[in-house]
Amino acid sequence: MHHTLKLYNRNRPLVLRMYIFLAKCTKIPLIGRLVRRIANIWGGHMTAAYLLTLNEAYAIIDASSDLALAPCTCREVFRNCDNPLNVELMIAINHEFAVEHGKQYRIVSKEEAKVVLKDCHERGLLHALIKCRQDFYALCNCCRCCCVPLRLNKDYGIGKALTRDMKIVEQFRAYLEHIT
């Protein structure tokens, strides 16, 4: 696991607040376009979220070896709705990672992860595969009102924050082959 992911994971609430704060700068005349351009470059190279269908999310779960259930950081930070909190699935993460990060992570089976996915889908939540640099690390099931990548994309024009890639499952499988 890359050190950037460890740093990001320890500071996710702060990072998400910072993303939204900086995104608001896209509305400022003169500097807004520059901020949007930098944010899109960042989204293309550092952090990214890929919108998934339910079947793609199931395929990600099937390909993953270790899974842990965790609170959705976006909803934990912004609390704009009453959707369930423990719906973020940590993927491709070893057991030591979950133990290192304490009680907020609970190891789950693939079957339990799929039940969570189905429930989230029925609630209308978005499924997104999250990546930090070269590491895929989470399958988040977030709402439209709290989801930071969606808000960055829709509200601030940062298109690289949340994208759709028809080959993302294949990319994830190739990533897993590379790290094992």
C-alpha positions as CSV (number, residue, x, y, z in Angstrom):
1,M,0.0,0.0,0.0
2,H,1.3,3.4,-0.9
3,H,2.2,5.8,1.9
4,T,-0.1,8.4,0.3
5,L,-3.1,6.1,0.9
6,K,-2.1,5.6,4.6
7,L,-1.8,9.4,5.1
8,Y,-5.1,10.0,3.3
9,N,-6.9,7.3,5.3
10,R,-5.8,8.8,8.6
11,N,-7.0,12.2,7.6
12,R,-10.1,11.5,5.4
13,P,-12.6,13.9,7.2
14,L,-10.1,16.8,7.0
15,V,-9.3,16.0,3.3
16,L,-13.0,15.9,2.4
17,R,-13.7,19.2,4.1
18,M,-10.6,20.7,2.3
19,Y,-11.9,19.4,-1.1
20,I,-15.2,21.1,-0.6
21,F,-13.6,24.3,0.7
22,L,-11.3,24.5,-2.3
23,A,-14.1,23.6,-4.7
24,K,-16.0,26.6,-3.5
25,C,-13.1,28.6,-4.9
26,T,-14.2,27.6,-8.4
27,K,-17.0,30.1,-8.0
28,I,-14.6,33.0,-7.5
29,P,-14.2,35.2,-10.6
30,L,-10.7,35.1,-12.1
31,I,-9.3,32.2,-10.0
32,G,-12.2,29.8,-10.4
33,R,-11.1,28.4,-13.7
34,L,-7.6,27.9,-12.5
35,V,-8.8,26.1,-9.3
36,R,-11.1,23.8,-11.5
37,R,-8.2,23.0,-13.8
38,I,-5.9,22.1,-11.0
39,A,-8.6,20.0,-9.3
40,N,-9.2,18.1,-12.5
41,I,-5.5,17.4,-12.9
42,W,-5.5,16.2,-9.3
43,G,-8.5,14.0,-9.9
44,G,-6.9,12.5,-12.9
45,H,-3.6,11.6,-11.2
46,M,-4.0,11.5,-7.4
47,T,-7.5,10.6,-6.2
48,A,-10.5,9.4,-8.3
49,A,-13.9,7.9,-7.9
50,Y,-15.5,5.7,-10.6
51,L,-19.3,5.3,-10.7
52,L,-20.4,1.7,-10.8
53,T,-23.5,-0.2,-11.7
54,L,-24.7,-2.8,-9.2
55,N,-23.4,-5.6,-11.2
56,E,-20.0,-4.0,-11.5
57,A,-20.0,-3.5,-7.7
58,Y,-20.8,-7.2,-7.3
59,A,-17.9,-8.0,-9.6
60,I,-15.5,-5.8,-7.5
61,I,-16.6,-7.7,-4.4
62,D,-16.2,-11.1,-6.1
63,A,-12.6,-10.1,-7.1
64,S,-11.6,-8.8,-3.7
65,S,-10.0,-11.1,-1.2
66,D,-10.4,-9.1,2.1
67,L,-13.3,-6.9,2.8
68,A,-14.1,-4.6,5.7
69,L,-17.2,-2.6,6.4
70,A,-16.6,1.0,7.5
71,P,-18.5,4.3,7.9
72,C,-19.0,6.3,4.7
73,T,-16.7,9.2,5.3
74,C,-18.7,11.7,3.2
75,R,-21.9,11.0,5.2
76,E,-19.9,10.9,8.5
77,V,-18.5,14.4,7.8
78,F,-21.4,16.2,6.2
79,R,-24.5,14.4,7.7
80,N,-26.9,15.8,5.1
81,C,-29.3,12.9,5.4
82,D,-30.4,9.9,7.5
83,N,-29.1,7.1,5.2
84,P,-27.1,4.3,6.9
85,L,-23.6,5.2,7.9
86,N,-21.8,1.9,7.8
87,V,-21.9,1.3,4.0
88,E,-18.3,1.8,2.8
89,L,-16.6,-1.4,1.9
90,M,-12.8,-1.4,2.2
91,I,-11.5,-3.6,-0.6
92,A,-8.1,-5.0,-1.6
93,I,-7.0,-4.2,1.9
94,N,-5.2,-6.7,4.1
95,H,-6.4,-7.7,7.5
96,E,-3.6,-5.7,9.2
97,F,-5.0,-2.5,7.7
98,A,-8.4,-3.1,9.2
99,V,-6.9,-3.9,12.6
100,E,-4.5,-0.9,12.5
101,H,-7.5,1.4,12.0
102,G,-9.4,0.2,14.9
103,K,-13.0,-0.4,15.7
104,Q,-14.5,1.5,12.8
105,Y,-13.6,-1.4,10.4
106,R,-15.3,-4.8,10.6
107,I,-14.2,-7.7,8.5
108,V,-17.1,-9.0,6.4
109,S,-17.7,-11.9,4.0
110,K,-18.4,-11.4,0.3
111,E,-22.0,-12.5,0.9
112,E,-22.5,-9.9,3.7
113,A,-20.9,-7.2,1.5
114,K,-23.4,-8.1,-1.3
115,V,-26.3,-7.7,1.1
116,V,-25.0,-4.2,2.0
117,L,-24.7,-3.4,-1.7
118,K,-28.2,-4.5,-2.5
119,D,-29.7,-2.6,0.4
120,C,-27.8,0.5,-0.6
121,H,-28.9,0.1,-4.2
122,E,-32.5,-0.2,-3.1
123,R,-32.1,3.0,-1.1
124,G,-30.9,4.8,-4.3
125,L,-27.3,5.2,-3.1
126,L,-24.5,5.6,-5.6
127,H,-21.8,2.9,-5.9
128,A,-18.3,4.3,-6.5
129,L,-14.9,2.6,-6.6
130,I,-12.4,4.9,-4.9
131,K,-8.7,5.1,-5.8
132,C,-5.8,7.0,-4.3
133,R,-2.8,7.2,-6.6
134,Q,-2.4,3.7,-7.9
135,D,-4.3,2.0,-5.1
136,F,-8.0,1.0,-5.3
137,Y,-9.1,0.9,-1.7
138,A,-12.9,1.3,-1.2
139,L,-16.3,0.7,-2.7
140,C,-18.4,3.5,-1.3
141,N,-22.2,3.6,-1.3
142,C,-23.0,7.2,-0.8
143,C,-26.0,9.5,-1.1
144,R,-26.4,12.3,-3.6
145,C,-26.4,15.0,-0.9
146,C,-23.2,14.0,0.9
147,C,-21.0,12.3,-1.7
148,V,-18.0,14.5,-2.1
149,P,-16.9,13.3,-5.6
150,L,-20.5,13.8,-6.9
151,R,-20.7,17.2,-5.4
152,L,-17.4,18.2,-6.8
153,N,-18.5,17.0,-10.2
154,K,-22.1,18.4,-10.3
155,D,-21.8,21.6,-8.1
156,Y,-18.3,22.8,-9.0
157,G,-17.6,21.4,-12.5
158,I,-14.7,19.2,-11.4
159,G,-15.4,16.4,-13.9
160,K,-12.5,14.2,-12.9
161,A,-13.8,13.8,-9.4
162,L,-16.4,11.2,-10.4
163,T,-16.2,9.5,-13.7
164,R,-17.7,6.5,-15.5
165,D,-15.2,4.0,-17.0
166,M,-16.7,0.9,-18.7
167,K,-13.5,-1.1,-18.1
168,I,-13.1,-0.3,-14.4
169,V,-13.7,-3.9,-13.3
170,E,-11.0,-5.1,-15.6
171,Q,-8.6,-2.4,-14.3
172,F,-9.4,-3.4,-10.7
173,R,-8.7,-7.1,-11.5
174,A,-5.4,-6.1,-13.2
175,Y,-4.5,-4.0,-10.1
176,L,-5.2,-7.0,-7.8
177,E,-2.9,-9.2,-10.0
178,H,-0.2,-6.6,-9.8
179,I,-0.3,-6.3,-6.0
180,T,-0.3,-10.0,-5.2
